[in-house]
Amino acid sequence: MKWRIIATATMLATLFAACTKTIYIPLEQRHTEVISLKDTIVEVITPGESHSNHTGDTTSTLSSRGATSTATFSNGKLSHTLIIHPRRDSIAIQVRDVHTIDSIPYPLPASEKQTDSEKRHARDIATAITLTALIVAILICKHRD
């Protein structure tokens, strides 16, 4: 009689232990910052300019931030010179990108769909329970004799 109680208790303990599901919940909060520098080019837009000059003289000069123009009238001919000053329209800079990851402990909701690994795990548990019950039954039968 004593062996039957022990065998039944062992079988029930195995049954309940095999059917539990472990859910990992982190107990500590983590704060991680990933800082990366990205090379990028910034375009500088210069507004357009318009200059004009009307003169009775034989030479006219116009200048702006980007160019200088000189027109000369001599011996019945008009000579015109345009000089464009060198400039850079874009600036290469590094942009600092900060990606923050905060982990806050919370339980995940149960999934509706079972994956193949969950199905295999359930099959392995059922096999272990069946084998345990079979071993307990054999031990009970041998102990009776």
QUIJO-V177545 format. One record per backbone hydrogen bond with DSSP energy under -1.0 kcal/mol. NH is the residue of the N-H (numbers start at 1). CO is the residue of the C=O. E is the energy in kcal/mol with one decimal. If there is no record, write none. Layout:
NH|CO|E + NH|CO|E
//
This chain:
5|1|-1.7 + 6|2|-2.0 + 7|3|-2.6 + 8|4|-2.5 + 9|5|-2.6 + 10|6|-2.5 + 11|7|-2.4 + 12|8|-2.5 + 13|9|-2.5 + 14|10|-2.3 + 15|11|-2.2 + 16|12|-2.6 + 17|13|-2.3 + 18|14|-2.0 + 30|103|-1.2 + 32|101|-2.9 + 34|99|-2.8 + 36|97|-2.5 + 38|95|-2.5 + 40|93|-2.8 + 42|91|-3.1 + 44|89|-3.5 + 60|71|-3.0 + 62|69|-3.1 + 64|67|-2.7 + 68|83|-3.0 + 69|62|-3.4 + 70|81|-3.1 + 71|60|-3.3 + 72|79|-3.6 + 73|58|-3.1 + 74|77|-2.9 + 77|74|-1.7 + 79|72|-3.9 + 81|70|-3.6 + 83|68|-3.6 + 85|66|-2.5 + 91|42|-2.6 + 93|40|-2.5 + 95|38|-3.0 + 97|36|-3.2 + 99|34|-2.7 + 101|32|-3.5 + 103|30|-2.8 + 119|115|-2.0 + 120|116|-2.4 + 121|117|-2.3 + 122|118|-2.3 + 123|119|-2.2 + 124|120|-2.5 + 125|121|-2.2 + 126|122|-2.4 + 127|123|-2.2 + 128|124|-2.3 + 129|125|-2.5 + 130|126|-2.4 + 131|127|-2.6 + 132|128|-2.3 + 133|129|-2.6 + 134|130|-2.3 + 135|131|-2.5 + 136|132|-2.5 + 137|133|-2.4 + 138|134|-2.3 + 139|135|-2.5 + 140|136|-2.4 + 141|137|-2.4 + 142|138|-2.4 + 143|139|-2.2 + 144|140|-1.7 + 145|141|-1.3
//
